[in-house]
Amino acid sequence: MNRNMLIRLVIDLSMTVLMLVAMAYQITGNTIHELIGIILILLFIAHNILNRRWYKTIFKGKHNVQRILSITVNLLFLVSMAVVIISSVPISRDIFAFISINNDMTLLQIHVLASYWGFIFMAVHIGMSWGTIINAVRKMTGITNTSRIRTIAFRIIAVLIVVYGVQTSFGKICFRG
């Protein structure tokens, strides 16, 4: 496996794990949530730089239903993360407290709603890229055979991530402690 692919996988895995941790606001508290948010912003920028060629291919080639769906999900994910990033600074209580707007519940609700939608789009984005991810991991680890148990385990993990995102989005959309 080449170094660039390894870097991409590490960034993508880190982003996925950190998104899960960021969604656990009631457990981590505000300061850790904001620090993780800063790291996620940096990883998100790095991810988009490393995958910048994708943007050049949006309007090129054949557009079947799967490709249109993939482009739509990716662009919705990009928009939701942009909204999360833009809304995070004025509602910051710790890292950007010197910029914050006091008690702007509307911005907070937009931030939370965009975060949950972003989490769902991330899960779909990962799901649509699952074959590529698995092939890259196989190359990296030298795994050549398939394993029914491993396949089932990874599918259960993927489903749990999606269920967690959907459940939390409907359970806590409008309020944060």
N, C-alpha and C positions, 0 to 999 in steps of 0.2 A: 504494500500500500504506500502511496506517495505521501509525502509530508503535508501537502496542501489538504488532501482528503482527511488526514488525521486531525488537522487543525479544525477543519469544518465540523467533523464529528464531535470533537471536544466542545467547541462553541455551542453547537446545537444541543448536545446533552446537558451542558451547563445551563443554557437558557431554559430548557424544559424543567429541570430540577428547581432552578431559581424561581420560575413562574409558579410552581407548586408552593414553594416556601412563601413567596410574596402574597399568594392568595390566602395564606394562613395568618392574616393580620391579627386576629384575636389572640393568637399564640405568640407571635413574634414581637408584637408591639410596634409602635410607630417608627422609632429610630431605625431598627433593623429593617423594617419594611422599606423605608426610604433609602437606606444604604443598598439593599438588594435592588431597588428600583434603579439606582445610579449604575450599578453593575450591569443590570439588564439593558439599560439604554446603550452602554458601551458595547455589549455583546451584540445587540440588535444592529447597531451601526456596522460592526465588524462583519456580521453575517451578511448584511446587504452589500457591503463592499466586496466580500469574497464571492457573492453570487450576482454581481452587477451585470454579467453577460445575460442573465435571464431577462432583464428589462429590455435589452436590445432585440430579443426574440419574440416579444409579446405580439407584435403585428406581422411577424414573418411566418411562413409555412402554413401547413394545413390546420384548420381549426375544427376539430371534431368536438363532440359533447364533453368528453373527458378533459380535453385541453382547455376549453372555455370555462368549465367548472373549476379547474385548477387555477387558471388566471384570475377568475372572480374571487375565489377563496383567498389567494395570495394578496390581491389588492385590498380586499376587505380587512385582512389581517394587518396589512401595512397601514391602512387608514385608522383602524382601531388603536394600534400601537402609537401612531402619531398623536391621536387624541389623548391617549393616556399620558404620553410624554409632555405634551403642551399643558394639559390640565394639572399635572403633578406639581409644577413649580409654584403656582400661586396658592395651592392648598397645603404646601409643605409646612409642617410645624417645627421641624428640627433643622434639617440641612439647609433649606432655603427660607428659614423663618424671617430673615430680613426682607424678603420679597413678598411674603404671604399676605393674602387678603383674609381678614378676620371673618370667620364663620360664613363663608360663601357656600351654602348648602347645595346650590345648583351646580357649581363646579365640582364639588365632591361627588354628587350623584352622577354627573357625566363621567368623571374619572372611574368610578366604580363600575358603572354600566359598560363603558368601553373596555375596562379590564376583563370583565367576565366574557364579553363577546370576543375579545382578543384571545382569551384562553380557549374558547370553543373553536375559533378559527385556527389556533395553533394546533389543537388536537386533530382537526380535519386535515390541516396542512401536513402534519406528521403522518397521518393515516394514508394520505394520497402519495406520500414519498416513501412509504414503508418498504417497498421492494428495493429501492435504491439504498436505503439505510441498511437493510439486512445484507444486501450484497457487499456493501462497503465493510460492514463488520465482519462478514465471512472472510473477505480478503485480508483484513487486518489481523484476524485471529488464526487464519489458516484453516478454518472449518470448511470442509468440503462436502460433508454429508448432511442430510436433513435429519432432524430429530422431532418426532411427534410431540414429545414432552416439552422440548424447548419452544416449539411453535405455539403450543397451547399456552405455555407460561407467558410468552411475549404478547400474545393476543389478549390474555386476561389483564396484563398490565396496561395495555393500550385502552381496553374497555374501561378499566377502573379510572384511568386518567380522564377519559371523556365523561364518565358518569360523575366524577368529582367536580369537574368544571360545570357541567349542566346543573347539578344539584346546588352548588354554591351560588350559581348565577340566579337561580330562582329563590334561594333562601335568604340572600342578604343583599339584594340589588341596591337598595336605597339607603342603607344605614351603615355607619362605621362608628365605633366607640370613641 
